[in-house]
Amino acid sequence: MPPLTYLSLRERPLRRLTQLFVGLALYGFSLSVLVRASLGVNPWSVLYEGLAERTSLSFGTVSAVLGVLVLVLWIPLKLRPTFGTVANIVVLAGSADLGLLLLPQHLGLPARIALLVGGVLLNGLSVAVYVGARLGPGPRDGLMTGTAAVTGRSLRLVRTLMEITVLAVGRLLGGTVGAGTVLYACVVGTVTQFCVPWVAYRGAVTPFTYRGAVTSSTYRGAVTPSVPSRPRRSGRPSPRPVRTRR
């Protein structure tokens, strides 16, 4: 897996910003696809859907409001939002609402199954695209990693507890839970992991110098690295040259 840690926006900004916005737009649209499938959505979307049913807010607006509220939970974790964090809130909300406006409702079962499968695959791809831009995590991902770092618990345990809690609250509020929820949980991680190596930004490739030697593993096109000579110890006389008989 390529590195996915944060990189400064000054490095390849046009390329990485384009990737970030495309990934977030596809992610929000994939959420609306899963909603229109009406066969179950991911845990956070269950919560969005439930709150949208109980309030006058749209699906996308609910996701944006909860994203801001989650950022408040970053404060005790001593986390700082990045450009990618803010973009996650804004772009995801707009693309999700736009998708719900474009996609028809009350479709037949075959069309809904197709939307479900396509939505899960698109969601996994979109996560790989926007995470691969390496411009910072979204509010929910940051909460997960920050909580794991502070508590010393594993990411798997923290993520599982978060998803179960969000799913339970969303179900109580009237969100849709079904086969799509199970399919999402089982498939989206695999799809994301498969796509990340293809779309992740790996950073600028520059020669890596070690005592004057260029390593071929970090610079494409370099030949076998030269072996650095052993440094001479201070105070130790250099060996005399060996004389050969003629």
Salt bridges, closest charged atoms under 4 A:
ASP141 OD1 - ARG159 NH1 3.56
GLU163 OE2 - ARG159 NE 2.67
